[in-house]
Amino acid sequence: MMRKKEGIDIVSQIGGITTDEAAMEVFKSKMDANQLARIQRIKNTEVILKIVNAIVMCAPDKVFVNTGSEADRQYIRELSLEKGEEEKLPMEGHTIHFDLKEEQGRIIDRTFYIANPEDLVNSLAKKIQRADALIDIQEKMSDIMAGKIMIVGFYVRGPVGSPASNPALEITSSTYVSHSAEILYRNAFSAFGDQVERLGHFFTNIHSEGLNRPQDLPNARVYMDRSHQTTYSFNCTYAGNTLLMKKGNHRFAVDRSVYENIGKELAEHMFITGISGPEDRITWMTGAAPSGCGKTTTAMAGDHFVGDDLAQMWIAEDGSIRSVNPECGIFGIVEDVNWEGDPKLMECLRHPGTEVIWSNVLIDENGIPQWTGNGEDPPPQKGLNFQGHWEQGMVDGNGKEIPMSHPNSRCTLSNRALGNYSEMNEHPDGVETRIITYSGRDSDTMPPVWVAKDPDHGVVIGACIVSAATATEVGARGVRRQPWANAPFIPGSLGDYMEAQFQFFGSDQIAPDKQPIMAGLNYFLTQGARGGSSQKLLGEKKDVKAWMAWLERRAHKEVDAIETPIGYLPKYKDLKNLFKSKIDKEYSKDLYIKQFSLYIDNIIARIDLQIEAYGQEKNIPQRLFEVLKNQRENLLVLKEKYGPIVTPKQLEEDQPKVIS
């Protein structure tokens, strides 16, 4: 269990300001008349005390209150260039930001939950006791903004007026962080007090980049105080560690769904996109995948884009599941983004008219951003990248070739710039969600798409994501379990989170005719895993549009499927038609057989991995083990009958009737 406002609020303890009157005296000492008039428009005492105590703790020379006006946004842009946090590029509205070469991802080894003695914390995460965190934050954040300007922003994570949105303060000395926040989130300065009053809570984020030197990184920290819904970050620059409204506040939103609104609401690491179906129908889909595993690509493959990373979901009064995007922009990985797979995103990145903050890409001799996998010719020969001057063929101290761009290079831009942008992104009622998917970088086990037999089996698909590690986390290696692609952002126990999933998707408040289908997606199968010698993909990135189209038809009960122990698989005739109509591609029967044959030993090994790992966790619902053991037993029956590889034809022959 997690209890709010338990234990001391660290920033309030350090700052020591407890009244509006004392707060006003501090504001007068740090703000000119214009800024003072702005802060006086904020009437909520709790919000005021958070801000003033952050000021006292960090001791900036000045405080700038960002109202989100175009004049304020321009001030932040210009200050970022003046400070050197960003540099202008030749294309209008484009800038480049470089993180420290030693900090190109989330610093998971220095990221902690601030815990009270009795708090249960996810076994995959780190925690620190509140008393120890107080000492460290007081030591490292006191006076950290001396000589700097503190920027205070007022945002809402989600459309204003939505029941699942979260108001959030962003308090930072980094102009790059503030500039990014203005693109990625909704500045709601004028509505902030009303939203806090309506929703009954707000999140607070306090960040300083410190001295921004490599030698400071050992002392870099990200602290998340769940009880007081406040994050602290210092001595770091990468947005995943500093733009705390993103994954820091996502963690608080997960807590709210698990411990305050269980069975009614979820906070997920998911894209939201709409798929066009017959007769102008739009079917809305959300999908989870670990960072760097294709969420943006899959979201962009939809016809109506809402979001590529996060989703707040709830059960509406009409019995439907609704979803909103906490963000209004993209902080997207650019490696392998190219014209073939991501044409709408490339239009924004390569043509004038879109404001873009680039990070950690190569800037070539002509000032043009370049990145690995963009597919453009001729490739650049030299330029400036995350580690300094770069030339084709350069190697590091270990003799390893230095890529032109870091694998975690990013682009930050507004959703509205995209050609398939949907205005539903700003609708407070969200979108009715009929498809839920889970995926990861799985090179050798699961088929490209399969649908769960029921909501419980769908929850198990999410619980059992396994994926190759990506460059989004510093020091991550190998193939790892990635429950729901959300585990790094689940503060409490996995058992509590899993129970919330079972209760939500199994809720009797969901209308039977609005129950979404839940499915697995995997377009990372390799040729080598299916009898070939290459490690290239067994298929193409663009194929995901066909898998999504099949799920759209399946959600409306318009296609049959093959029943298997792991769920329902598509039939060849349906995929053949959809490949042709959706991506104008001939889909061969041979490729279908390779992709949708069940490799029994691989799947059983995956099941055994999950049973063993979850068996060591506390409070795991028994329903998970029941589903996995049932799948295992039925897979062994198939293996005994057909051998270790079972083809779709054999699977069809094994069932007495077609499953609709």
N, C-alpha and C positions, 0 to 999 in steps of 0.2 A: 504494500500500500504506500501511496505517496500523499503527504499532506501539505497543503499550501500554507505559506507564511509561518512555517515552523522553524525555529532557530533564528538567530540574528540575521538581519538583512545587511550584508557586508558593506555595501556602498553607504548605507545610512549610518552604520556604525563608524566608518572611517570619516565620513563627512560631518556627522554630528548635528546637522540642521534638522529641526523638528517642527518648525512653525512657518506659516506663510510669511509672517512679518520678517523673520530672520532670513528667509529665502530672498525676499525682495531686496534686502540690504546687499546680499552677495551679488544679485543680478545687476544692481546699480553700479557695483565696482568693476564689473566685467563687460557691461554692454553700453553702447551709446543709446541715445534717446529712441532711435528707430527700432533697434533690437529690443529695447525694454518695452516699447509699446506692443511689439509682437508677442513677447512672452506673457504679457499681462492679459492677452486674449485667452490663455489657457487657464481654465477655472478649476480644474480637478486638482485637489491638494496632493493626492498621492503621486500624480504625474509630476507636479511641480517639485516635490521633495526628491524624487528620483533624479531629476535634472540637476537641481542645485547641489545635491550631495556628490554627484559625478563631477561637477565643477570644482567643488572644494577638494576632492580627492586628487584630481588630475592637474589642477592649478594652471589652466591655460591663461595666456595673456588677454585673449579676447574670446567672446562667444558670438557665433553667427547663428541666428534662428532662420532655418530654411523653410520658407512658405510654399515652395514648389512653383513659384511664379517663373516666367521665362527669364526675367531679370536675375532672379536668384540662381537659376540653373546656369545662366551664362557666367555669373560671378564665380561659381564653383568650377566651371570649365576653365576659365582663364587662370584662376588660382592654381589649378592642378598643373597647368603648363608652366606657370611661374615657379612653382615648387619643384618641378621636374619629375613629378609622379607620372606624368604623361608627356608625350611629345606629339606634335602635329605631324600628320602624313599628307602627302600631296592631294589625295582625294578629299574633297570637302566633307567635314564632319567626322573624319577618321583620325583616331589617335592610337598610339602604341604605349602600353605599360609593360615594363619588365619586372617580374618578381625576382627576388634573389635566386641565384642558380641552385642554391642548396634548399630552396623552399618552393618546390614546384607542385605541391599537392597538400592535402590535409595532413597536419602533423598529429597523426593518431596516437603517437607515443607521448605527446605532451598535451593531450586533450582529456579533461577530467570532468566528471560529474561531482559537484559539491554535495556531499551526503550528510544526512543526519545519522546518528548511530544505528537506528533500526531500519534504514532504507535498504530495500532490495535494488541492486543495480544489475543491469544486463551483464551476464558473465563474459561477454565479448568486449566489454568496455572497461575503462579505468575510473576509479573514484578517489576522492580525497575527502577527509573529514572536514567539517565546516571550520573548526578551530584552526586547522593547519592552513586551509585556504585563506582565511582572514589574515594570517601572518604573512603569507606569500604575496597576496594582493596588496596589502598595505605597504610591504617593502618595495614591491616592484612598480606599482601604479601611482604611488604618491608623487605628485609633482611631475609626472611623466610628460605632461603637455606644456611644461614651462617653455615660454618662447614661441608657442604655437597658437593657432586659432582652433577652437573647438566648434564643430558644426553639429547642430541639433536638428534632426529631421523627424517628421511625424508621418507615419505611414500606416496603411491598412494592408495586411496580407490577405488579399481576396477582394472581390467587389464590395464597395461601400453598400451596406444594407444587407449583406448576405448573412444567414445564421451561422455559417461556418468560418467567417472571416476572423482575423486576429489583429487588433491594433498593435503597433510596435514602434518604439522609439529607437532611432539609430543615432548614437552619440559617438563622434569620432573626430580625430585630428587629420584623417586621411581624406584628401580631396578626391582621390581615385575611388575610395569606398563610397563617398557621397555621390559622385558622378554616376557610379554604377547603380546605386540605389535609386536614383532618379529615373534610370532606364528600366530597371527590373521591378520596381514596386510603385504603388499608387500613393503619391504624396497627398495626404488628407489633412493638412494643417487646419483648415477651416472646419472640418467635420470631426476632428480627432476626439474632442471632449464628448460629443454626442455618441460616437461609436464606443468609447470606453464605457459610458453610462449604459448604453443599450446591451452590450455584451458582458459587462461586469468584470473585465480584466484587460490587461495590456502586457506586452513583453517589453523588456528594456535591454539594449545592447550598448556596451561601453567598450570602445576600442581605441588604442593608440599604436601607431607603427613604431614608436620608440625612436631609437637612433638609426634603425634600418641598416644594420651592418651584419655581416655573416657571423661575427664573433658574439652577437647578441642572441643568435638562434638557440643555443642551449638553454637560455632563460626565457624563450618564447613559451607562452601558455595560452590555452583556450579553456576557460572554466565556465561551466553551466550550472547555475543555481536553480534547480527545479522548484524548490519551495517558494522562491521569490521571483521566478520566471525572469531571471537576469543573467546575461552572459557578460564575460570579461575576456578581452583578448589584447595581448600586447607583444611587442617585439616581433611581429610577423606582418607579411604583406600579401600573400596569396589570398584571393577573395574567399576561398572556401574556409579560411581561418579568420577572416576579418569582416566579411559582409555577413554579419551574424543573423540578419533577418532570414537568411536562406536556411542552411542546415541547422544552425543553432536554434532558431525559433521553430523549425520543423520538429525538433525534439520535444519542445514544450507542447506543440500541437498534438504530437503522439501521446504525451502524458494526458492531455485533456481527454482524448478519445478513449484511453484505456481506463483512467481512474475517475473521471468526472462524468463522461457521457457514454459509458460502455453499452454496446449494442445499438447505439443511436448514431454514432459518428466515427469516422476514420480519418487519419492523416497519413497519406501514402506517398511513397517515392515513385510517382506515376506520371506519365504523359496523359493528355486528354486530347482526343481528335475525333472528328466526325467522318463517317464513311458514307458515300452516296450509294444508295441502293435503287432498286427498280421504282419507277413512278415517282421520282424526285424525293424519295425517302432519305432521311439522314439518320443513321444509327451511330450513337455516341459510344466511344470506347476509351477505357483507361488501360494503361499498361505499366507494369513495374519492370525495371531492369537496373542492375548496378550501374553506377556512373561509368561512362566509357564503353557501354555495351549496346549502343544503338537506340536509346530512347528518343533522341532528337530525330534520327533518321526515320524511325517508325512513325513518330508523331507527324513528321512532314510528309510521309507517304499517304496520310489521310487527306481528305478533300476539304476539311473544315478545321483549321488549326486553332486550338485553344491554349495548349501548354505542352512543354516538353520535359518537365522534371518533377513537379509536385502536384498533388491533388488533395483537396479537402472534400470528403464525401459524407453524406448524411441521408437518412431515410425521411422523405418528405411526407406530408399529410396524405397525399394521393397514393401512397404505397410504392412510389418509385424511389430508386437510388439516384441522388443528384450529386454532381461534382462541380467544383469550381477550382480555378487555378489561383493559388496564393500570389502568383507573380503576373506581371504583364510584359515580361521580356524574356530573353534567352541568354543564359551564360553557357554557351555551347562549346563542346570540344570540336576542334576543326580538323584534326587528323582524319584523313580519308574522306573528308567532305569534298565532293567534286560534282561536275556538271551531270554526270551519268546518274548518280544516286540521289543528289540533293539539288536539283535545278532551282527550286524556289529560294532556297537559302543562298545559293551562289549568285542569284540575281541581286540580292541585297549586298553581298560582300564585294562583288566585282563592278557594280554599276553605281553611279552617283545617286544621291537622294536619301541615303540611310545613315543615321548616326551610328558609328561602330567604335567601340573600344576593343582593340586587339590586345592580347597578352601572350607573350612568350613565343610568338611566331618569328620567323626570319623576316627582316626588312631588307630587301635587296638594294642594289646600287641605285635603283630608280625610285626608292621609297615605297615599293609595292610589297604588301604582306605576302609571304610564301609559306607553305606548310607541306609536310609530308603527306602524300596521297592526294594532292589536288589535281593530279592528272594533266597538268598544263605543260606545254612545251614552248620554248626550251627551258629546261630546269635552270635555276639560278646558279651561278658559279661562286658568288661571294655575297656577304652582307653582314648584318648585325643580328645576333639572336640572343637567347637567354643566357648564354655563357660568354658573350662578348663577340669579337670579330670571328667570322666563320668563312671558311672556304671549302669547296667540294673536296672530299677526301680527308678532311682533318680528323685526327684521332685524339683520344684523351690519354691520360697518363698510363692507362692499362692497355693501350693499343686498340681500343674499341672506337669504331667510327662515330663521330658526333653527328647526329641527324641535323637537318637544316632547322627543324623546329622541335620543341619539346612535345612528347606524346600527349601532354595535358595542356597544350596551347588552346586558347579560348577566344571566342568572339562574344561581345556583349551588344545586344541590339533589341529594339522594341518589337514585340509581337506584331504590332500594326504594320510593320514594314513588309511582312510576308504576303506573298501573292494569294495564299489560301487562308489568310487570317479570317476568323469568325468573330463577329461582334458579340457572340454569346460569351466571349471571354470576360465581358464586363456586366453580364446579367446577374443580378443578385440571387436569382433562383437556380443558377447553374444549368447544367445539361442533364437530361435523363440518360442514365448510363446503363446500356444493355449488354456490354461485353467487358470483361475484366481479364487481362492477360498477365502472365509472369514469364520472364525470360532471363537468360544469362549467356555468357560465352561458353557454350557446351559443344565441344568439337567432336564428341564420339558417342553420345548416348541417346538423347531423346530425338524424336522426329521433329520436323519443322513446325507442326501445329497439332494439338490434340485438345479435346474438350472434356472437362471433368463431368463425371456422371451425375453429381449433385453438388450443392454448395459445400458440404463437408470435404468432398474430394477436391474441390477448388481451393479451399483453404490449405489443404495438404500440398497442392502444387506450389503455392506460394511459399510454404514453409520449407520446401525441399529444393529451392534454387541452388544450384552449384555453378560456379563461374570462375574462369581464369581471372587472376588479379589484373588490375589495370593501373595506369599511371596516375590515377586520381588520389592515391594514398602514398605518402612517402614511405619507402621501405617495403611495400607489399610485394609478395612473390607467390608464384604457384597457383594451384587450383584450390578454391576455398568454398565453404558453405556460405551462402548469402541469403538467409531467410527473408523472403518477401522483398529482396533487394533493399531492405529498410533497416537491417540489423544494426549498422553503424549509428543509426539515429533513433534506436529504441532505448530510452533511458532505463526503464524498469526491467523486470524479468521477462524472458521470452515466453514463459508460461502464461503470464498475465496478458501479454500482447496476443498470444495465440487464442486464448479464451475470448478476448474481445473480438477477434476475427470470426470465430465460430458463432458467437452470439449475433454479430452484425449480419453476416450473410445468411444465417439460419433464422433470422428474426421473422416472427409471424406478422410483423408490421409491413413486410414487403408483399405487395399484391402478387398473387400467382402469375398473372399475365404480364408482370413487370420484372419478374425475377431474372437477373442477368445470367448469361452463360459465363463460366470461368474456364480459362484455357491456358495452356502452355504454348509459348512461341520460341523457336530456336532456329535462327538462320546462320548459325556458325558451324554446322556440321561440315567436316572436311572430306575431301576425296579419299585421303589416306585412311579414314575411319570406316570407309565403305568399300574397301577392296582396291583402291588406287594407290599410287605412290606419291602423289602431291599433297601438300598441306594447304592447297588452295581451297576456297569454299566450294562445297557441293551445291552449286547454284550461284545466284548473283544477289547482290544487296537489294536490287529492285524487286525481287521475287516476293518480298514481304507484302507488297500491295495485293498479290493474289491470295496470300494466306489471310490477310485482313478481310478481303472480299468474301472468302469462304465463311469466315466467322460471322460476317454480317448476315449472310443467307441463313446460316445455322441458327443465329439468334432469333430469326423469324420463322424457324421450322420449315424452311423452303428447300433444304437439301437433306438427303439421307446420310448416314454415317456407318462406319464399321465399329462394332463394339469390341473393345479389348480390355484386358485387366487394368490398363493405365487410363482408360477413357475412350472417347470416340475419335476415330480417324476419318479424314475425308476420303471420298471415293475418287478414282482416277478421272472419270468422265466429267465430274464437276470441276475439278482443278484444271483439266485440259481446256474447258470452255472459259474459265475465269482468266487463265494465263493469256489466252488469245484476246479476250475482250478488254482486259484491264491493262495489260502491258505489251500487247501485240507480240507475244512470244509463243513459239511452239514448245509444248511441254511433253517430253517423251515418256513412254511407259517405263522404259528402263530407268530413267532418273527417278520416277515415282516409286518404283520398287526399292531402289537404293535408299531413298529418303524415308520411306514409311514402313520398311521392314523393322521388326522389333529385334534388337540385339539383346537377347534375354540376359546373358551373363552381365553385360554392362549395366542394365537397368537394375538387376538384383544387387549388384555391388553398390549401386547408388542408394538403394533402399536400405541395405545393411549399414552403410555409412550414416544415414539419417537416424536409424533406430538406435545405433550405438551412441551417437552424439546427443540426441535428445534424451536418451536414457540417463545421461549424467546431469541433466538440468533439473531444477526444482519446479514443481507445480505444472508440468506439461500435461495438458488434457489427454486422457486415455484415448479419446477418439482418434488422435493422430496415429497412435500405434495400431489401433484396430484397422484403420484404412490401409496403412503400409503393409501389415501382415497379410491382409486379405489380397492385396495386389501381388505380394510375393508368392503366396500359395498358388494363385491362378497362373502366374507366369511360369512356375515350375511345372504345372500341368501341361501348359503349352510346349514347354521344352521337351518334356517326356514324349509328347506326341509327334512334334515336328523337328526337334533339334534346337540348337542354340540360336539360329536365325529363322524367324517366322515371317513369311511374306504376307502382304495384304490379301492375296488370293487365299492363302491358307487360313488367315484370320476370318475371312468371309465364309469359307466353308465350315468353319468351326462353330458358327452360330446358327441357330434354327431359323432365324428370321432377320429381316432388315430392321435396323434400329432407326426410328424416326425421331 
